[in-house]
Amino acid sequence: MGMKLIRLAIIAGLISTFMITIFFYPILPDLIVSHWNAAGQADGYLAKFWGVGLIPLIMIGCIVLFAVIPLIDPLKKNYEKFRNYYEGFILLLVLYLLAIQIQIILWSIGYQISPNRTFPFLFGILFIYLGFLLEHAEQNWFVGIRTPWTLSSKVVWKKTHVIGGKLFKIVGIVSFGGIFLQDFAIWLILVPVLVVAVFTMAYSYFAFQEEKKNLGGAG
């Protein structure tokens, strides 16, 4: 998908979110679900305006933030090397938030589909795509596995992101398991992410130490 098409899809996703929200707003109750517990039961509510207005505002904020990041990054030139993947992630995030908004609206008008059924799928897709983004991301200050060691070495950056990308794809597949094991959905999403985050941080440190040792030996 070309960049122009991706950007049009992002705008379409944003407009669709607002249109769906405005269409259903008059028939929504005064209180809107804002949080579900680990069992998939609603345990938090907001007044209607904020209950359905928060996601569109977050969406706008994310689009603006991701648009600004490449402009202020000292390594801005590197974004061009993975621009399609970067903007593809923005599109996926917009679609993810649109799906969450639809979930909130449906729940509020009586179609209470458990988030323990939908969230594992949504997070799974997000994590798998994040894996592709990481594999293609070049060194920068905002996007990727940013540790002192990956930012200090292009070699360590690449090695860490290649393995990190593969692991996040696995995390996405594990997250899908929550669709079938709904009582454990939150754990199948959170635990693998935390494990991979800790592992990639440690991996980048040891990869950096190995590179230093090899350079020292070569010298």
C-alpha positions in Angstrom: 0.0 0.0 0.0 1.5 3.4 -1.0 2.0 6.2 1.4 -0.8 8.4 -0.1 -3.2 5.5 0.2 -2.2 4.8 3.8 -2.7 8.5 4.7 -6.1 8.6 3.0 -7.0 5.4 5.0 -5.9 7.1 8.2 -8.1 10.1 7.5 -11.0 7.8 6.6 -10.6 5.9 9.8 -10.7 9.2 11.8 -13.8 10.5 10.0 -15.5 7.1 10.3 -14.9 7.2 14.1 -16.5 10.6 14.4 -19.4 9.8 12.1 -20.3 6.6 14.0 -20.0 8.4 17.3 -22.2 11.3 16.2 -24.8 8.8 14.7 -25.2 6.8 17.9 -24.8 9.7 20.4 -28.5 10.5 20.7 -29.5 7.0 21.7 -26.6 6.3 24.1 -27.3 6.2 27.9 -26.0 8.9 30.3 -23.2 6.7 31.6 -20.8 4.9 29.2 -18.6 2.0 30.0 -14.9 3.1 30.3 -13.3 0.1 31.8 -13.6 -3.7 32.1 -12.0 -5.9 34.7 -10.0 -9.1 34.0 -13.2 -11.1 33.9 -14.6 -8.9 31.1 -17.1 -7.2 33.4 -17.7 -3.5 33.2 -16.4 -1.8 36.4 -15.9 1.8 35.3 -18.1 4.5 33.7 -17.9 8.0 32.4 -20.5 10.6 31.5 -21.8 10.2 28.0 -19.8 13.1 26.4 -16.5 11.9 27.7 -17.4 8.2 27.5 -17.7 8.4 23.7 -15.5 11.5 23.1 -12.3 10.2 24.7 -11.4 7.7 21.9 -11.8 10.2 19.1 -9.6 12.7 21.1 -7.0 10.1 21.7 -7.0 9.2 18.0 -6.4 12.8 17.0 -3.7 13.1 19.6 -1.9 9.9 18.3 -2.1 11.0 14.7 -0.6 14.4 15.5 2.0 12.9 17.8 3.2 10.3 15.2 3.2 13.0 12.5 5.4 15.3 14.6 7.9 12.6 15.8 9.8 12.2 12.5 10.1 16.0 12.3 11.8 16.5 15.7 13.9 13.3 15.8 17.6 14.1 15.4 17.8 11.0 13.2 14.8 12.0 11.1 16.4 10.9 7.9 16.2 7.3 9.0 12.4 7.3 9.1 12.4 7.4 5.3 13.9 3.9 5.3 10.9 2.5 7.1 8.2 5.1 6.4 5.6 2.7 4.9 5.8 0.5 8.0 5.7 3.5 10.3 2.6 5.0 8.7 1.1 1.6 8.4 1.3 1.3 12.2 -0.5 4.7 12.5 -3.3 3.3 10.3 -3.5 0.1 12.3 -3.6 2.1 15.6 -6.5 4.2 14.2 -8.4 1.0 13.2 -7.6 -0.4 16.6 -9.1 2.6 18.3 -12.1 2.6 16.0 -12.7 -1.0 16.9 -12.6 -0.1 20.6 -15.0 2.8 20.0 -17.4 0.4 18.3 -17.1 -2.0 21.2 -17.9 0.8 23.7 -20.9 1.9 21.7 -22.3 -1.6 21.2 -21.9 -2.4 24.8 -23.7 0.8 25.8 -26.7 0.1 23.6 -27.1 -3.5 24.9 -24.9 -5.6 22.6 -22.4 -6.6 25.3 -19.7 -8.6 23.5 -17.0 -9.5 26.1 -13.8 -7.6 25.6 -12.1 -10.8 26.6 -13.2 -12.1 23.2 -12.3 -9.0 21.1 -9.3 -7.5 22.8 -7.0 -10.6 22.3 -7.7 -10.4 18.6 -7.1 -6.7 18.4 -3.9 -6.8 20.5 -2.7 -9.8 18.6 -3.0 -8.0 15.3 -1.3 -4.9 16.8 1.6 -7.0 18.2 2.2 -8.9 15.0 2.4 -5.7 12.9 4.6 -4.2 15.6 6.9 -7.1 15.0 7.2 -6.2 11.3 7.7 -2.5 12.2 10.6 -3.4 14.6 12.3 -5.6 12.0 12.4 -2.7 9.6 12.9 0.2 11.9 16.2 2.1 11.6 18.0 3.7 14.5 16.0 6.6 15.9 15.1 8.2 19.3 11.4 7.5 19.5 10.3 4.3 17.7 11.5 0.8 18.6 13.6 -0.8 21.4 15.4 2.2 22.6 18.0 1.3 25.2 21.4 3.0 25.8 23.0 0.1 23.9 20.8 0.1 20.8 21.2 3.8 20.5 24.9 3.6 20.8 25.4 1.0 18.1 23.8 0.4 14.8 24.8 -3.2 14.9 23.2 -3.7 18.3 20.1 -1.8 17.2 19.7 -4.1 14.2 20.3 -7.4 16.1 18.0 -6.4 18.9 15.2 -5.3 16.6 15.4 -8.4 14.4 15.0 -10.7 17.4 12.5 -8.3 19.0 10.4 -8.3 15.8 10.2 -12.0 15.7 9.3 -12.2 19.4 6.5 -9.6 19.1 5.0 -11.7 16.3 5.0 -14.6 18.7 3.4 -12.4 21.4 0.6 -11.6 18.9 0.0 -15.2 18.2 -0.1 -16.0 22.0 -2.5 -13.1 22.5 -5.0 -14.8 20.0 -5.2 -17.6 22.6 -7.2 -15.3 24.8 -10.1 -15.6 22.3 -10.4 -19.3 23.3 -9.2 -19.0 26.9 -11.1 -15.9 27.9 -10.6 -16.3 31.6 -6.8 -15.9 31.0 -7.1 -13.3 28.2 -5.5 -10.4 30.1 -2.6 -12.6 31.1 -2.0 -14.0 27.6 -1.7 -10.3 26.5 0.3 -8.7 29.3 2.7 -11.4 30.5 4.3 -12.2 27.0 4.7 -8.4 26.4 6.5 -7.9 29.7 8.7 -10.9 29.2 9.7 -9.8 25.7 10.3 -6.2 26.9 12.7 -7.4 29.7 14.4 -9.9 27.3 15.1 -7.4 24.5 16.5 -4.9 27.0 18.8 -7.6 28.5 19.7 -8.8 25.0 20.7 -5.4 23.8 23.0 -5.0 26.8 24.8 -8.4 26.2 24.9 -7.7 22.4 26.6 -4.4 23.1 29.1 -6.0 25.5 29.9 -8.7 22.9 30.5 -6.0 20.2 32.8 -4.1 22.6 34.7 -7.3 23.3 35.0 -8.2 19.6 36.2 -4.6 18.8 38.7 -4.8 21.6 40.0 -8.1 20.4 40.3 -6.8 16.8 42.2 -3.8 18.1 
